[in-house]
Amino acid sequence: MNNTHIQRWADAASHGDREAFGRLYDLYIKEIYRFVYYKTHHTQTAEDLTADIFVKAIKNISSYVHTHGSFRTWLYTITRSAVIDHYRTQKHDSPIEDAWDIVPTKDTTQQIHARIEIDQLKPYLAQLSSEQRDILVLRLWQAKSYKEIADILGKSEASCKMAFSRSLKTLRDNMPLHLFLMFLTTPFL
């Protein structure tokens, strides 16, 4: 999608054009959902948070100013804040009855396999900061440029490149090769 079109839609949306916002929603919904899912590893939570993110975006679209960054950067700022807020307010109490209502599906089986793979990676990923993990996800699995990552995180491109390189080196030095290759090639989103 052409950045000029995206910018026009964002500008129109910031002036109350709901159809333009709908186009932005259609363009970014899957990308934002995948990022939130990576951060939460729970389908329902990711769906709920993604919906909340777009509600916040539409409520605050009038505050968007394209000279302060791209619409994508603005949206990712809302997304990262929503995920942080979710973990700050999350309660760890879940009624056991909910687990009995789950109907196994092919999607559930895939989620279980992804969860097993993620569990194998967790000890290695825990060696990295949350920001380093975000940089890896944005670069490897969402194909963001270093400029986009820098804008989203409020860092310089050079620091994002360095963090990416150092994070990969840390993982490569500490992970068994098969896990490292799985990490690089399998988007867990």
Secondary structure as GFF3:
##gff-version 3
##sequence-region A 1 189
A	DSSP	alpha_helix	3	14	.	.	.	ID=ss1
A	DSSP	alpha_helix	18	40	.	.	.	ID=ss2
A	DSSP	alpha_helix	43	60	.	.	.	ID=ss3
A	DSSP	three_ten_helix	61	63	.	.	.	ID=ss4
A	DSSP	three_ten_helix	66	68	.	.	.	ID=ss5
A	DSSP	alpha_helix	71	89	.	.	.	ID=ss6
A	DSSP	alpha_helix	97	100	.	.	.	ID=ss7
A	DSSP	alpha_helix	106	125	.	.	.	ID=ss8
A	DSSP	alpha_helix	130	136	.	.	.	ID=ss9
A	DSSP	pi_helix	137	141	.	.	.	ID=ss10
A	DSSP	alpha_helix	146	153	.	.	.	ID=ss11
A	DSSP	alpha_helix	157	174	.	.	.	ID=ss12
A	DSSP	alpha_helix	177	185	.	.	.	ID=ss13
###
